[in-house]
Amino acid sequence: MTAETSEHVTQPLPGTVQLGKEIERSRGPWVDAGRRLIRHRAAIVGLVVIIAFILIAIFAPRLTSYTYEEQNYLAVNTAPKWVIDVFPKMKATGEEMGYVRVNNDYLLGTDALGRDLWTRIIFGARISLAVAFIGPLTSLLVGTVFGMVSGYVGGRVDNFMMRFVDIMYAFPTLLLIILMMAFFRASFTQSEVGTLAYRLNKIDAAFGGMLFIFIGVGITSWMDTARLARGQVLSLREKEFVEAARSIGVRDTAIIFRHVLPNIMGPVIVRESLAIPRYISLEAFLSFIGLGVNPPTPSWGSMISEGSQAIKSYPNQAIFPALALFLMMFAFNFLGDGLRDALDPRASEANK
């Protein structure tokens, strides 16, 4: 074997990188993104907190000996000793100007109806997590498909679809959801037996008032994703690989879902991950003003609303659910920042 042949044999294979005596195959973009995400400490902290909330929501019945609607009229507005020590303005009975009854049977105390705060907080996590996952899924399904079709087809179809998005944008999102929720609750509650409105009202009642929240969030959450998807498709539809697919007779549907969709999922996922705290705060706000879940289903927004009425005397009733809301929103914010840095590192470097 000649020296030239020997040198040729030791050349690394295409698609591999030679590291010493070992040959490491090139990694895919999603694997690289996963490794960058793992190195993002804030994102990992956020992910751990989110997983903890998910486990708490799943095993909520096992983490308490009470139910969220259970009332104890002999334990109204009580608090354990440690809570009274944390909030100096709360004075236990027996002290000078004391008014709070000490009850160590309840971990975080009880509300004005004698319901356990800890139980209602952990069950309330189910509501916030449901919105945190249903909102992005709806936006991804509707907005991504809508934007891809609009951007790929172009012409009059694109113009018509984008004008519809502009019309949806013309309404203030929060006001639109408030009006929709008020309409749903007023119209469907008094519906006749056997009608579609009656069935929807029954489904909404079975879900504790979550159905209409899902509908409201779903109708108003997809426009930003549609615009983002359209912009990404407009930049991709004239690329060489799309032209090559067209030239060999690949159908437009196959091009959209096999070639275009995988290339736009990164920015879309980043956008939706960063929007999750907005969905959570939206549900909390609707529950705060009385248009969210149906009582006695616990929601952190409704708990904050109820606790705010006695926040000077019993601050624990508002502060503890507010802390839970704060932790979940910050956890999703940290995870969203990590996903942005992992899936779109060039844009992240440009923003720094």
N, C-alpha and C positions, 0 to 999 in steps of 0.2 A: 504493500500500500504506500503510495507516494505521500509526500508532505502535503501537497495540495489537497489530495483526497482526504487525508486525516483532518486537515483544517475544516474541510467542508462538512465532515461528519459531526464535528463538535459544535457546529453552528446551532443556536437555539431554534426550536421549531417556531413557525409563525403563530402569533397569539400567545406566546409565552415570554416570560422574563427570567433570565438566568441569574440566580443568586448563588455564587460560589459553585458548588457541585450539584445543588438542587435546582430543579426547574419548577417555578410556580406559575400556574395558569392564571391568566388575567381574570379579574373578578368583574361581575356585572355591576351596572349602576345601582341596583337596589341593594346589593350586598355592601357596596361602598357606602351608600347612604346609611345602612344599618350600623356600620362600624363608626361612622361619624356621629351618629346619634348616641351610641354607647359612650363615646368620649365626652359628650356634652353633659356635664354634671348637673346643671340646673334641670335639664330635661329628664334625667333619670330620677331626680328627687320628685319632680312633678308626676312622673309615671308611677313611682312608688306610692305617692299620696292617692292618686286616682285608683290604683289597684286596691289600696286599703279601703277607700270609700265603696268600691264595688263589692268587696267581701263583706263589709258592714251591711250594705243594702241587701245582699243575698241572704245573709245569716242573721238579719235583724230580729226575727222571732226568738232566736236562741241566745241573743245578747241581752235580753230583758225578761223580766217575769210579769210585765204588764202589757196591755194592748194600747195602741195609740188613742183609741176612743174611750177607754176606761176612765171613769170619773170617780173620785173619792172626795165627797163633800166634807169629810172630816179632815182633809189635808189640803185645803184650798190655800194657795199662796204660801206654801211652806218652803223651807230651804235647809239643806244640811249645814252643819257647823262650818265646814271648810269654805263654802260659798259665802257665808256671812263674814268670814275672816278676809276673804278676797275683796269684797266690796265694803269699804269702811262705813258708807252711809247706811247700810242695812244694819239695824239694831235688833238683836234678839230679845224676845220677851223676857222680862226679868231684869234687864238692864234699864238704865235711865232713858226714857222715851223709846223704849223698845216696842216693836210691833210685829216682828217676823217670828213665826213659830218655827222652832228647830225640829226638823224631821230628817233623820239620817237614813230612812228607808228609801229615799229617792236620791239618786246620784247627783242630779243637777237641780233638784227641787221640783215644784209643781207650778202650774199656771193658775189663772183665776177660776178655772173650772175643776181644779183638782186632778189634772192630767199630768202624767210623768213627762218632764221635759226631755230627758234622755231618750225615752222611747219614741217620742214624736220627732226628735231630731234624726235618729237613725232611720226611721221609716220615711222621713222627708227626703233623705238622700236618694231614695228610689225615684222620686218625682224629678229632681234636678238631673240625675243621671239619664233618665228616660228622655228628657228634652235634649240633653247634651249629645245623645246618639241619634235620636229621631230627626232633629233639625238638620245636621250635616248630611245624613243619608238622603233625606228628601231633596236637599239642595244639590247633592251630587247627582242623583238620578235625574231630576227634572232639569236643573240648570246645565249640566254637562251635555246631555243629549240635545237640549234646545240650542245651546250655543254652538255645538259641533255641526248640527244640521244647517243652522243659519250661516255660519262661516264657510262651510264647504260648498253649499249650493250657490250662495251669493245671489246677485241680481235682485229681482223684485221680491223673491222669497226672503232674502236677507233683509231687505229694506222693510218689508211688512213685519217680520218677526222682531226686528229691533225697535220699530215704532211701538209695538205692543209692550216691549220692555220699558220704553220711555213713558208710556201711559201708566204702567205700574209704578214707576219711579215718581210720577207726578203727585202721588198720594204720600203724605208722611207715614212711614211704615208703622210707627207706634200708634198713631191715631187710627190708621186703617185697622190694625189688629184690635184695638179697643172697640171700635165700631162693630167689627165682625163678631167679637166675643159677646158684646151686648145684644147683637141681633140674634145670634145662635141661642143664647140663654133665654131671651124673651120669646122668640118665635117657636122654638122646638119644645119648650117646657109645656106649653099649652096646646100641643098638637093632638089630633084625634087618633084614637086607637086604630092600628092597622096601617097607618100612613108611613111613608119613608121617614118623615120628621120624627114620628113617634119612635120608630126603631132606632134612629140615630140618637135620640135622647136616652133611650134605654142603654145603648152601648156606652154613651158618655157617662151615665150613672154607674155602670159596672166598672168603668175605668177610673172612677172617682173624679170625673170632670176633666180628664186628660185628653179625651178625643178632640174636643173643640180647640184645645190649646195646640195639639198637633196639627189640626187643619189650619189654624191661624198662622202658626210658624211656617208650615209648609208652603202656604200660598205666598208668603212675603219673603222667603229666605233664598230663593233661587236666582234672583235677577243678577246679583253681583257675580255669581258663578257662571251664569250664561254669558255675560259680557267678557269675563276672563277667558272662558273656553272659546268663544268666537274669535277673540284676538289671537289666541294661540293657534287656532286652526288657520286663520288668514295668513299667518307667517309660515305655516307648514305645507299648505296645499299645493304650493308651487315648487316644493323641494324635489330633488332628483329622485328620491325613493318613491314618492307619490306618483311622479310622472312615469317612472318605470313600471309601477303597478298598473297604471292605466294602460300603458302601451302593450302589456301582455294580456289585457282583457279582464283584469280583476274588477268585480262589481264595486260600485260606489259604497254600498253598505259594508262590504268587506274591507275596503280601504279605510273607511271611517273607524271601524271598531278594531281592526287588526293592526293598522299602521299609524293612524292619527291619534287614537285614544291613548295608547301607551306613552306617547311622547308628550301629552299634555297633563297626565295625571299628577306629576310632581307639583307644578304650580297650583293645581286645583286642590290637591290634598292639603298643601300648605295654607292656602286661603281658608279652607273649611276648618282646619285645626285652630287657626287664629280666631275664627268667628264663634267657636263653641262658647267662650265666656259670655258673649253677647246673647246667645240663646238662653243660657242659664239665668242671666240677669233679667231677661225679658219675662221669663216664666215667674221669677220672683216678684217682679214689679206687678204683673197681672194679678198674682195672688195677694200682693200687698193692698191693691185697690179693690179687691173683692171680685175680680173677674177670672180668677185662676181655678184651682181645684175646688171641688165641692166639700164643704165641711161634713164630717170631721176629718176627712183625709188630710194628713199633715203636709204642709209645704213650708219651707223656710221663709218664704215671703209673707205668708199669712201669719206665721208665728212671730215674725218681727213686727208686723202690724199690730197684732194683739198685745205683744209685750211693750210696744212703744207707748201704749196708753197708760202704763204704770211704770215707765222706765225710771222715774225718780225714786219710787218706793221699792221696786223689784227689778233692778237692772239686769239680773240674770235671765229673765224671761225674754229679753230682746237681744242681749249681747251674745249669748251662747249660739242661737241659730244664726246670728250675723257672722260669728266666727267660722261656723261650718261653711256658710256661703262664701266667705272670704277665702278659706283654704282651698275649696274646690275650684274657684275661679282662678286663683293664682297657680294652682297645679296645672290646669289646662293651658294657662298662659305660658308657663315654663316649657311644657311639652310642645306647644305650638312653635315657640322660638327655636327649640331644638330641631323640630322637623323642618323648619325653614332653613336652618343652617345645614342640615343634613341633605335635604333634597335639592336645594338651590344654593350651593356654596358660593357661586360667583356673584349672585345678587346680594348675598349676605356680606361678602367682602366689599362690594361697591357701596353698601349702606354704612359701613364703618368709617 
